[in-house]
Amino acid sequence: MSLPKDSDTPPYRLVAEELRRQIRSGRLKPGERVPSSRHLEAHYTIANMTARSALRVLRDEGLIYSMPGRGNYVADPLPSESDPKAGPPEAGGDRRMPTPEYVELSERLDAISARLDSLLQIFQQLGGVNEPKKSPRKK
């Protein structure tokens, strides 16, 4: 399955929306394993980083949680649909849901990544304009 090419929405958001729909509809149930980034990569014909970004969005919303070395799972209980950023209520000592600090750092990391991409694009443009002309070789 491929994503629509004419959409203005970034691919990672489209994948996150599809997974969110599956979770909210009950197709993916609380406690059930979510498809891996590699599976999403193959299924949607996207880059692995795009798939990982989609999973991060759902993690930030509290819809899924990660268990290192095991994968991602649907949160139990699910957060209410009215406030996706709030996340589910925390169970005593359960550290599966993102903390406010995690969410803030994740947002800051996204902003830094966007700035870095912008700077790299500028450097690439400057590199193309300011490339020295190659002189013909003398034999």
DALINJO-V907716 format. One record per backbone hydrogen bond with DSSP energy under -0.5 kcal/mol. CO is the residue of the C=O (numbers start at 0). NH is the residue of the N-H. If there is no record, write none. Layout:
BEGIN
co=CO nh=NH
co=CO nh=NH
END
This chain:
BEGIN
co=3 nh=6
co=9 nh=12
co=9 nh=13
co=10 nh=14
co=11 nh=15
co=12 nh=16
co=13 nh=17
co=14 nh=18
co=15 nh=19
co=16 nh=20
co=17 nh=21
co=18 nh=22
co=19 nh=23
co=20 nh=24
co=21 nh=25
co=21 nh=26
co=21 nh=27
co=22 nh=25
co=26 nh=28
co=28 nh=31
co=31 nh=73
co=35 nh=39
co=36 nh=40
co=37 nh=41
co=38 nh=42
co=39 nh=43
co=40 nh=44
co=40 nh=45
co=43 nh=2
co=46 nh=50
co=47 nh=51
co=48 nh=52
co=49 nh=53
co=50 nh=54
co=51 nh=55
co=52 nh=56
co=53 nh=57
co=54 nh=58
co=55 nh=59
co=56 nh=60
co=57 nh=62
co=57 nh=63
co=58 nh=61
co=58 nh=97
co=60 nh=86
co=62 nh=74
co=64 nh=72
co=66 nh=69
co=66 nh=70
co=70 nh=66
co=71 nh=33
co=72 nh=64
co=73 nh=30
co=79 nh=82
co=82 nh=85
co=82 nh=86
co=90 nh=93
co=92 nh=94
co=98 nh=102
co=99 nh=103
co=100 nh=104
co=101 nh=105
co=102 nh=106
co=103 nh=107
co=104 nh=108
co=105 nh=109
co=106 nh=110
co=107 nh=111
co=108 nh=112
co=109 nh=113
co=110 nh=114
co=111 nh=115
co=112 nh=116
co=113 nh=117
co=114 nh=118
co=115 nh=119
co=116 nh=120
co=117 nh=121
co=118 nh=122
co=119 nh=123
co=120 nh=124
co=121 nh=125
co=122 nh=126
co=123 nh=127
co=124 nh=128
co=125 nh=129
END
